[in-house]
Amino acid sequence: MKKVVINGLKLPIMHTEEDVFEKAEKFLKRYSLKAENKVIYKKSLDARRKNDIHFEYSVVAEINSSKEVPQNSQIRLMDNISLIDFDALKAKEKSRKKIVVVGSGPCGLFAAYVLCQCGAEVTVIERGGNVDKRSAAVENFWNSGVFDPETNIQFGEGGAGTFSDGKLNTRIGDPLQRFVLETFVKHGAPKEILYQAKPHIGTDFLKICIKNLRKEIEALGGKVLFDSCLTDIRVKNNRITEIEINNSSILECDALILAIGHSSRDTYEMLYRHGVAMEQKPFAAGVRIEHRREFINRMQYGNCPQIELLPTADYRLAYNGESRSCYSFCMCPGGVVVDASSEEGHLVVNGMSYHSRMADNSNSALVVTVKPEDFCDESPLAGMEFQRKYEALAYGIGRGKGPVQLARDFVLDKTSSAFDGVVPSFTGRTVFADLRECLPKFIADTLKDGLMDFDRKIKGFSGEGAVLTGVEMRTSAPLRIKRDLEYESISHKGLYPAGEGAGYAGGIMSAAIDGIKVAMEILK
């Protein structure tokens, strides 16, 4: 059987899965080819022309024919999807190394999952609680303001991505993406993520997937220890030999995978004291902007009569100034803005949405590039301190509440006094403030220019009651823990920096793939 992909199958807004397969069948009949076992391979929405909004599909089918398959823009032979050859990896896993994975975000969990599949001796330590304890702690923080520095939006089972939109799209184009998607589906994610052009799970399904994946790791022999913070490392002959947990217990390890996430600032400081090689890296910072979900839908879909049948609209915007860029980041259609703080006396925001994406507002980060030369310090921790400074200012001007300002008032350099159509979805209480007081001048000025530019691209973007909430500082890690081509630290043997916190990923998918690659390298 040959597998072929039929691309560019155009379907109207209202259609069924049977309609998709029927269209694929008709296309193949043009070449006298008969298809079996048809499955949807990709689905995307084309809304570039508002008078012709439609879906486009790719379908994979099996062809049992001696005829040569025509190769053109709409049909091609199926490339082999490269998944993991566990049998080959198992054959290499003979040393029974004691492997410790620090962090149970997507990077740590997928690294542990692959290692356990191959029979390695794996212990995962997580400073926060399991996903149930974590959900309760986060809800309590949002409702009462009682903050837990160890179990919160940044720390706990699933990592920071557990309370997010759950986006799984990435620009890295790695064949391991399919393995990650199939693993999520196996553990409870909707099957549609296998073929959506912009797959997302949503925080509701992510909690289910993360718990099920952890249970399988345990069933395969792995250990998962919650409320267990890495507080020190023990080094002998420049090699990691042991780690300290919670300033008390000691755990031996032959390999230490650091999948710590971008907010483990005390861990960064501990590694720096031990001379672990790291360097500054750029990131981005700014605010969250919110609009009514219906407004963004209308701007993207126009007056489409079937607009209620279309998915909640998203957008991507960019403005390039003379020296800085401003762009939308981590857009959450039909989502909420959340208090994502992880340190007492500091405030940072993020976006989150459920799988349905049907909350009243849609939000996105509007961020500006931050470069190492902005830190005024040679220390690799300078970017982290930059983040801390402005998160403390945001907490201060809001007096612990979320500082908000209408977008048009930010452009006009004045403090807001009343909301105008958009009520902030922020998970805590809010207070009007001048957001320039908790942003460096170069970010505030570039944001202003960007908002004016975006208003020309989407009419009403900086009006229509749009609300800004500050500050967004955790777009990515502020440093990179340096490693070699075998994913090992260049300064400490047995130490494997991985994922977003180490500076090698930017989201759930890329973090998971980086964890898999580190695991595979250790197995070699």
C-alpha positions, 0 to 999 in steps of 0.5 A, a space after each residue: 500500500 502506498 500512502 498519499 496526501 491530498 492537499 488543498 481540499 476546500 470545504 465551506 464553513 458548514 460541512 461534515 467529516 464525510 464531506 471531506 472524505 468524499 471530496 478526497 475520493 472524487 479527486 483521486 478518481 480523476 486519476 483512476 485511483 481508489 483510496 482506503 483508510 482515509 484520515 484527516 491529516 491537516 485542517 486550517 481556516 482560510 479567512 484572508 478574504 472575508 467574502 470567501 471564508 472556508 476550511 482547507 484540508 489535507 487527507 492521507 489515504 492508502 492506495 493499492 495500485 500499480 499506477 504511478 501516483 502523479 506528483 503535483 501541488 495537490 497530491 504527493 506520496 506520504 513522507 514517513 513520520 519519524 516517531 521514536 524507535 523505542 526498540 533501538 533505544 532500549 538496546 542501548 540502555 544497559 547501564 542503569 544510570 540513576 537519572 534525576 529529572 528536575 521539573 515536571 513541565 512538558 520538558 521534564 515529563 517527556 524526558 522521563 516518559 522516554 527514559 522510562 519506556 526504555 527501562 532507565 531508573 528515573 526520579 522526577 522531582 517537582 518543587 510544587 504540588 500535584 495538579 489537583 493540589 496546585 489547582 486548589 492553591 491557584 484558585 485560592 490565591 486568585 480568590 483570597 490573595 493567599 500566595 503559596 511560593 512553591 505551588 502556584 501558576 509557575 510551579 507544580 505538576 505540568 509547569 507554567 503551561 498547565 495554566 495557559 492556552 495550551 498551544 502546541 504549534 511551533 516553528 521548529 518543524 521537528 518530526 518529533 512533533 507527531 510523537 508529542 501530539 500522539 502522546 497527548 491524545 493517548 493521555 486524554 487530549 482531543 484527537 483534533 490536535 493531530 491535524 489542526 493547523 494551530 493545535 491547542 489543548 486548553 488548560 482544562 484538558 492539559 490538567 487531565 493529560 499531565 496527570 495521566 502521563 505522570 501515572 504512566 511514568 509511575 507505572 513504567 517504574 519511574 518515581 515522581 516526588 512532589 513538594 521536592 525542591 532542588 536546593 543544591 548540587 554536589 560536585 566531584 571532579 567536575 561531575 554531578 554526583 548528588 543533589 540536595 532536596 529541600 535543604 535536607 535529603 540527598 539523592 544520588 544521580 549519574 545524570 541530572 536533567 534540568 527542566 526547571 522552567 523560566 521562573 526558578 530564580 533561586 535555582 538559577 542563583 544556586 547554579 551560578 554559585 557553583 560556577 555552572 556556565 550560563 549567559 545572558 539572552 534576549 527576551 521580551 516584556 510588556 503588557 497584556 491587552 484585552 478586547 471583547 471576543 466578538 470584536 476580534 471575531 468581527 475584525 477577522 471574519 467581517 460580516 460573515 453570516 455563519 460567524 457563530 460556526 467559526 472558531 474564536 478568532 486570533 491575530 498576530 501583529 508586529 511593528 518594527 520601529 527604528 531600534 525596537 520591535 513590538 509584537 503580539 505574543 501568546 494570543 489567547 482567544 476567548 481567554 482570561 488574563 491571570 495573575 501568574 506571580 511566583 514571588 511575594 511582593 511581585 506581580 506578573 501576568 499571563 494569558 490562559 484559556 479553556 479548550 472551548 475558547 469561549 470566555 467573554 474576552 480575547 487577550 494577547 501579550 504585547 511585548 517589546 524586545 529586551 536585549 542584554 545591553 539593556 541590563 547594565 550588568 555583566 552578570 548572567 543573572 542580570 536579565 532575571 533582576 531586570 524582570 524582578 525590578 519591574 514586577 516589583 514596581 507593578 506590585 507596588 503601583 497596584 498595591 498588590 492588585 493588577 494595574 490596568 489602563 485603557 489602551 487609548 489612555 496609554 497612548 494619550 499618556 493619561 491614567 484611566 478612570 472608568 472602563 468602556 465596554 471591556 471589563 478586565 478578566 484578570 483573576 485578581 482585583 484590579 486598580 487603575 494605574 499609569 503602566 508607564 510607572 512599571 515599565 522601562 521607558 524604551 518599552 513604554 515608548 515602543 508599546 505606544 508606537 506599536 499600539 498606534 500601528 496596530 490600530 491602523 491594521 485592525 481598526 479600533 484595536 487601541 480603542 473599543 474599550 481595549 484594556 491593558 494589564 501589566 506586567 508581562 515579563 516571563 515570555 522566555 528565560 532571561 538566560 541560557 545555561 550553556 551546553 554542548 552538542 550532546 546536550 551536556 553542560 559545558 562546565 559540569 559533567 552529568 548536568 543536562 540543561 533542557 527546555 524553556 528554563 535553560 533557554 532552549 525552548 519557547 512553548 509546550 511543544 518545543 520544550 517537550 521535544 527538547 526533553 525527548 532529545 536530551 533523554 535520547 542522548 543520555 540513552 546513547 
